[in-house]
Amino acid sequence: MKFLFVCGGSAGHINPAIAIAEEMRIKLPDSDILFVGAGKELEKRLVPAAGFKLVNIKMSGLRRGFSVRDIFHNMKTAKNLITASFKSAKLLKSYKPDAIIGTGGFICYPVIKKAARYLIPSFILEPNAHPGLTVKMLSAIVDKVFVTYKGLEDRYKRPERVVYTGTPLKKEFFSIELVTGDEKREKPLVVSYWGSVGAVNMNKKILDFIERNSREHRFDHIHATGISASAERMKEDLLKMGIPEVKAPSIDIREYIDDMPRVMSSASIVLARSGASTIAELTAMGKPAVLIPSPNVTENHQEENAKQLQNAGGAIMIRENECTGETLYNTVVSMLEDNKELERMSELQKSLSVHDAAARIVEIVLKCSTGNAPAVS
């Protein structure tokens, strides 16, 4: 059988697709798997590294503003959509997939819409509480919509097609070998990142957090700037603040954390945005967290994601406009001083995890797929 995975833009779209594809490869070792991306940097980095083939079809997103810049961007997107639809049709005719699984990103729209027209079984994952624009547009034509939270069927055009599965994660996040962490440390480890792309405003705020810890050294700290930022630039900013790298050996600044399961396994506390994949990773590994939802997302869905964990007792949420480096530092220190509370938060996080999300999705995809590629003409 042949399976086409469509995803693009961020690790939150790409990693769940890889998790499902890895499960598919276990269930059907002889299956052929192909990824379609939009040509972004992370797709080129993560998909081949996981051992899968990748083709790219250029596609951009829509902006909701009405500035001249936004209008020109959307005109460019409309042009890209026409080209992407043509290339999608060509790909489907040549590859002839038995099923298509989309996990987010605007590239899903032209590929899955064309697949539905050809009657190829198609599926879309929406890991956030509020469906994004792409999922909203596709939810009426796909065979199934996979969701992370229960009771959200009424947010979709075809509620009967919505299936609760949880967010798929790589098996490394559930590995027993990682329970004790990747190395012995004299001090607790705090890990911080603002998504795979990063966030300029939050990277500025974390500088004060790092400066305070360089003086007090209460914990070790790994921070990922995101691929749109620069680890070297942050190190230069710290140097201007009087914190040369040699004087801050407890600070490890990276652009991107490639080995997230192993790094997160060693963390006492994680500081992060509250995208769906981050939420799934935190609950899988039972990591107490301080969540700062991105204010620049559809329907403010990251805040709703964060509230799910805060209400359960596994995380503390701080809105970005109320967040400072000092606030973050004081919150982390207070949490580290109460080991029993950290243990309680860890157990509550684990109680929210769905360990077999990828397996659930693969089972449904296989049930809905005939094993014979439809005639595409």
C-alpha positions in Angstrom: 0.0 0.0 0.0 1.0 3.6 -0.6 0.4 6.4 1.9 0.9 10.1 1.4 1.5 12.4 4.4 0.9 16.1 4.0 2.3 18.6 6.5 4.3 21.8 6.6 5.6 24.8 8.4 6.3 23.9 12.0 7.4 20.9 14.1 3.9 20.8 15.5 2.7 19.7 12.1 5.6 17.6 11.0 6.3 15.5 14.1 2.8 14.1 14.5 2.9 13.0 10.8 6.3 11.3 11.4 4.8 9.5 14.5 1.9 8.2 12.4 4.2 7.2 9.6 6.5 5.3 11.9 3.5 3.4 13.3 2.3 2.7 9.8 5.8 1.3 8.9 5.6 -1.0 11.9 2.1 -2.2 11.0 2.9 -2.5 7.3 6.6 -2.9 6.8 6.3 -3.2 3.0 4.2 -0.1 2.6 5.5 2.9 0.6 5.4 6.3 2.4 5.9 9.7 0.8 5.7 13.1 2.5 4.6 16.3 0.9 5.8 19.6 2.4 5.7 23.3 1.4 9.5 23.6 1.1 10.1 25.0 4.6 13.3 24.5 6.4 12.0 22.2 9.2 10.4 19.8 6.7 13.7 19.4 4.9 15.4 18.8 8.2 13.1 16.5 10.1 11.4 14.3 7.4 14.6 12.9 5.8 16.2 12.5 9.2 13.3 10.2 10.1 14.0 8.1 7.1 11.1 9.2 4.8 11.0 10.5 1.3 10.0 14.1 0.8 8.7 16.2 -2.1 7.8 19.8 -1.9 5.0 21.9 -3.4 5.3 25.6 -2.8 2.4 27.0 -0.7 1.9 30.0 1.5 -0.8 30.8 4.1 -3.5 33.5 4.4 -3.3 36.6 6.5 -6.3 38.1 8.2 -5.2 41.7 8.1 -6.1 44.3 5.5 -2.9 46.2 5.2 -1.3 46.6 1.7 1.3 44.0 2.8 -1.4 41.5 3.8 -3.3 42.0 0.6 -0.3 41.4 -1.6 0.6 38.4 0.5 -2.8 36.9 0.0 -2.7 37.6 -3.8 0.6 35.6 -3.8 -1.1 32.8 -1.9 -4.0 32.7 -4.4 -1.4 32.3 -7.2 0.5 29.6 -5.2 -2.8 27.8 -4.7 -3.5 27.5 -8.4 0.0 26.1 -9.0 -0.2 23.9 -6.0 -3.5 22.4 -7.1 -2.0 21.6 -10.5 1.1 20.0 -9.0 -1.1 18.1 -6.5 -3.1 16.5 -9.3 0.1 15.5 -11.1 1.5 13.9 -7.9 -1.6 12.0 -7.2 -1.8 10.6 -10.7 1.8 9.4 -10.6 2.0 8.2 -7.0 -1.6 6.8 -6.7 -1.8 6.7 -2.9 -4.2 4.4 -1.1 -4.8 7.1 1.6 -3.7 10.6 2.5 -3.1 11.8 6.0 -2.8 15.6 6.6 -1.5 17.0 9.9 -1.7 20.7 9.4 -0.2 23.6 7.4 -1.7 25.3 4.3 -0.2 22.7 2.0 -2.8 20.3 3.2 -5.6 22.2 1.4 -4.7 21.8 -2.3 -3.5 18.2 -1.9 -6.4 16.9 0.2 -9.0 18.8 -1.7 -7.7 17.2 -5.0 -7.5 13.8 -3.3 -11.2 14.0 -2.2 -12.2 14.9 -5.8 -10.4 11.7 -6.9 -12.2 9.7 -4.1 -8.9 8.8 -2.4 -9.5 8.1 1.4 -8.3 11.3 3.2 -7.8 12.2 6.8 -6.9 15.4 8.7 -5.5 15.8 12.2 -6.5 18.8 14.4 -4.5 18.6 17.6 -5.7 22.0 19.0 -9.0 22.7 20.8 -10.1 25.1 18.1 -9.8 24.0 14.5 -7.6 26.0 12.2 -8.6 27.5 8.9 -7.2 24.6 6.8 -9.0 22.0 8.9 -12.3 24.0 8.8 -12.2 24.1 5.0 -11.4 20.4 4.7 -13.5 18.9 7.5 -16.5 18.4 5.3 -14.7 16.5 2.6 -12.3 14.2 4.4 -13.3 10.8 5.6 -12.3 11.4 9.2 -11.1 14.3 11.4 -8.8 13.2 14.3 -8.9 15.4 17.4 -7.1 15.7 20.7 -9.9 16.7 23.0 -13.2 15.1 23.7 -16.6 16.8 23.1 -15.5 19.0 20.2 -17.6 17.5 17.5 -19.9 20.5 17.2 -17.0 22.7 16.1 -16.9 20.8 12.8 -19.2 20.8 9.7 -19.6 17.0 9.8 -19.6 16.0 13.5 -20.1 12.4 12.7 -16.7 12.3 11.0 -14.8 13.5 14.1 -12.9 10.9 16.1 -11.1 11.5 19.4 -7.5 10.0 19.1 -5.1 12.2 21.0 -2.0 13.7 19.5 0.5 11.3 18.0 4.0 11.4 19.4 7.3 9.6 18.5 7.8 6.4 20.5 10.9 8.0 22.1 8.6 10.1 24.4 7.4 6.9 26.0 10.7 5.1 26.2 11.5 3.6 29.7 15.2 4.1 29.0 14.6 7.9 29.2 13.0 7.9 32.7 16.2 8.6 34.5 17.3 11.3 32.1 20.3 11.5 29.7 22.9 12.5 32.2 23.6 13.1 35.9 23.4 16.8 37.0 24.3 18.5 40.2 21.5 21.0 39.8 18.0 20.8 38.4 17.6 21.4 34.6 15.1 23.9 33.2 14.3 23.7 29.5 12.8 26.6 27.6 11.6 27.0 24.0 8.9 29.0 22.2 8.0 26.5 19.4 10.2 25.4 16.5 10.1 28.8 14.8 10.6 30.8 18.0 9.2 34.1 19.2 11.1 37.4 19.1 9.3 38.9 22.1 9.7 35.9 24.4 13.4 35.5 23.4 14.0 39.1 24.6 12.3 38.3 27.9 14.3 35.1 28.5 17.5 37.2 28.4 16.6 38.7 31.8 15.8 35.2 33.1 19.2 34.0 32.0 20.9 37.0 33.4 19.4 36.4 36.9 20.3 32.7 36.8 23.9 33.5 35.7 24.3 35.4 39.0 22.5 32.9 41.3 23.0 29.7 39.4 20.0 28.0 41.0 19.6 25.5 38.0 21.1 24.5 34.7 19.3 25.8 31.7 18.8 24.8 28.0 17.1 27.3 25.8 16.2 27.0 22.1 15.8 30.2 20.2 13.9 28.8 17.3 15.0 28.5 13.7 13.8 32.0 12.7 16.0 33.4 15.4 19.7 32.9 16.0 21.5 31.2 18.9 24.6 33.2 18.1 22.7 36.5 18.2 21.4 35.6 21.6 24.9 34.9 22.8 26.0 38.3 21.5 23.1 39.9 23.3 24.2 38.2 26.6 27.7 39.4 26.0 26.4 43.0 25.7 24.7 42.4 29.1 28.0 41.4 30.6 27.4 37.7 30.4 30.1 36.1 28.2 29.5 32.4 27.4 32.5 31.3 29.5 30.9 32.9 32.6 27.6 31.1 32.1 28.5 27.4 31.8 25.1 26.4 33.1 23.4 28.0 30.1 23.2 26.0 26.9 21.7 28.1 24.0 20.6 26.2 20.8 18.7 27.1 17.7 16.6 23.9 17.8 16.4 20.9 20.1 16.8 17.9 17.8 16.8 15.4 20.6 13.8 16.7 22.5 12.7 13.3 24.1 16.1 12.9 25.7 16.5 16.6 26.7 13.0 16.8 28.1 13.5 13.6 30.1 16.2 15.3 32.1 14.2 18.5 32.8 12.7 19.3 36.2 10.5 22.1 34.6 9.7 23.1 31.0 9.0 26.7 29.9 7.1 26.7 26.6 4.3 27.8 24.4 1.2 25.7 24.5 0.8 24.3 21.0 -0.8 20.9 20.8 2.4 18.9 20.2 4.1 20.6 23.1 1.1 19.7 25.3 1.2 16.1 24.2 5.0 15.9 24.8 4.7 17.4 28.3 1.9 15.0 29.4 3.6 12.0 27.8 6.7 12.6 29.9 4.9 14.0 32.9 6.8 17.3 33.0 5.7 20.2 35.2 5.5 23.3 33.0 5.1 27.0 32.9 3.1 27.8 29.7 3.1 31.1 27.9 0.4 30.8 25.2 1.1 32.6 21.9 -1.3 35.5 21.5 -0.9 35.3 17.7 -2.9 32.2 16.9 -6.4 31.5 15.6 -9.2 31.6 18.2 -6.6 32.1 20.9 -6.4 28.3 20.9 -3.1 28.1 22.7 -4.6 29.7 25.8 -7.4 27.1 25.8 -4.8 24.3 25.5 -2.8 25.8 28.4 -6.0 26.1 30.6 -6.6 22.3 30.1 -3.3 21.6 31.8 -3.5 24.4 34.4 -7.0 23.2 35.4 -5.8 19.7 35.8 -3.0 20.9 38.0 0.0 20.0 35.8 1.1 23.4 34.7 1.1 27.1 35.5 -0.1 29.5 32.7 1.2 33.1 32.4 -0.2 35.3 29.6 2.5 36.9 27.5 1.5 40.5 28.3 1.9 39.6 32.0 5.1 37.8 31.6 8.6 39.1 32.3 12.0 37.4 32.8 11.7 38.2 36.5 8.3 36.7 36.7 9.4 33.5 35.0 12.5 33.2 37.2 10.6 33.7 40.5 8.0 31.2 39.3 10.6 28.6 38.4 12.5 29.0 41.7 9.3 28.7 43.7 8.4 25.5 41.9 11.9 24.0 42.4 11.7 24.6 46.2 8.7 22.2 46.5 9.7 18.8 45.3 6.4 17.2 46.5 4.4 19.6 44.4 6.6 18.9 41.4 6.0 15.2 41.8 2.2 15.8 42.1 2.2 18.0 38.9 4.2 15.3 37.1 1.6 12.6 37.9 -1.2 14.9 36.9 0.5 15.6 33.6 0.9 11.8 32.9 -2.8 11.2 33.6 -3.7 13.4 30.6 -1.5 11.6 28.1 -2.8 9.3 25.3 0.0 6.8 24.6 -1.6 5.0 21.6 -2.8 8.0 19.5 -0.7 7.0 16.5 -1.9 3.4 16.7 -5.5 4.6 16.9 -5.1 6.7 13.8 -3.4 4.0 11.8 -6.1 1.5 12.6 -8.8 3.9 11.4 -6.9 4.8 8.2 -6.4 1.1 7.4 -10.1 0.3 8.0 -11.1 3.1 5.6 -8.6 2.2 2.9 -9.3 -0.6 0.5 -5.7 -1.4 -0.4 -6.4 -0.7 -4.0 -5.4 2.7 -5.3 -8.4 4.5 -6.9 -8.3 5.3 -10.6 -7.0 8.8 -10.9 -7.5 10.5 -14.2 
